Amino acid sequence: MIGLIRTTAFILTAMAPALLPGEGISARAEQGLLRALPDPLGDVTELKQQLALAPDLDIYALSDSVSQIMPSLTPEVWEQNGDDVTASPLEGVKKTARKQRLDFLPLDLVLGQVRKQMGSKHHADLRQVNPRADQSVLTLQSGAFTLADIHAALEKAGNSEALTKSDSSYNLHYPLFIMSAAKLKIEAGETLTLSTAEGVFVVNIGNFTMHKAELKGSEQRNKVKDFNPFILTALGGGADIVGSKLSNLGFGDRTYMRGIDVVSNLLFPIQTQMRLLSNRIVDVGSIEMIGMKQIDIRNNLILNSKDSALRIRNVENGQVQNNIIVGSQHHGIHLTQNPKNLMISGNVISSGQGAGIYASGGVSKAHILNNLLLDNAQDGIALEGAACSEISGNSIYQNGKGGIATTNSLAMHFQKNIIAGNSGAAIAIIGGIATEDRHQLNHNRFIDNEIGVLARHSPKLELTGNDFSRQLPVLFSGELKRNLPQYLARAGKLDNGVSGIFTTTNSTAAAVGNGGARQFVLLNLESCKL
């Protein structure tokens, strides 16, 4: 039977586009637009060669190759926005006191300040990485500081060892705590190196600003072998990192310490704020955003992350746009714990060991638009327990598992995606949430994937205007396979003006009783059109 289906697919492909032009006259304009684009597989090899140059990747040279494959991603989208760099820094809502005060506080006292929001997990590990018997932390208690201010104040107090200086380069030898009434600004052109061997990290509950500067962990090893410095902003603090370089950060796979970490709580009276724009971020474990009402991550080059490049957990709103993410050791973007109302668009995600975009915890009302997902080890986009989300205009090429995969999801809309050369199914739909649910597949282009559309225990599927003319060897798989003769016969008739929607219904689809932590929250689905 499988051989017969493959033979049929080859014959029909030879006859295309006469028999498979998309479904209906109304779809012809969309198909014309899709087919007018350059043949994506012809340009992928050159792009992959350029991406392999990380960490020495030239973002502007790369942009020309990307725009050949995906015209919506022009070179301009990665150009540093002058307004972003010169704009007033984003700050937390707390006011900075005028008088400069700094001191050294015990590590346990500092950790106690963040315990009420984040608990004490991994605090014992931080005690181990600090080699000093007194376990003291350099603390900015109040006032606005530059690195030069801190250096001068320490010299005046007779303690020049905490922050050493050579020209515009500074080396920090003690952990740093920025309290709620304090602010630290790293000036343009300055470099701050955090001592890995001495267990240095930064905890910020005040304000931290860094424009056109550099921050990095030092090359020495700590006695705890997976320790590298990290920056943690929490408890209503503000962090504004723009046009800068960050590298060698992240304390293994420890929550709140993965590299660049921003933590808030949707019920906490003061919200933590973060802006991360136009930076070059290399060898950082993860950029982790937790419990925030708004995030802004744009135009960053993120290379060789030691885990997922971006981890977004329980975030209500925000944008992740025009970032280039290459070589992550896990997923490119990992969404979890019911994030909603996110705009994920214009990103290039390549050569990761996981999926390009992976949602494991009930993402809802997300817009995943116009991203290029290339050569990742797993799926281009994988969603578990997602709801009411739009997957549109993405270019998904040569991923190791499949193109787009959804499991136990509700009311999903897949449209105008180009899905080519993936090792599994271009679109896989497994399981459903409700018997009356439907997923829409509109005006997608399928090219040389192992399978076109795979469905198992799926809800109702509505196919409109899709282009299977170059999908070999298999168009449909799973339960959808039995609909292939009907679809092919109807596709021919649809060219004569019959209604352009082809609907399949799986009688075995049933509501999922227990989605667990991977399921969306029903309260997030207000105004969702099912």
Order of alpha helices (4+ residues) and beta strands (2+ residues): alpha-alpha-alpha-alpha-alpha-beta-alpha-alpha-beta-alpha-beta-beta-beta-beta-beta-beta-beta-beta-beta-beta-beta-beta-beta-beta-beta-beta-beta-beta-beta-beta-beta-beta-beta-beta-beta-beta-beta-beta-beta-beta-beta-beta-beta-beta-beta-beta-beta-beta-alpha-beta
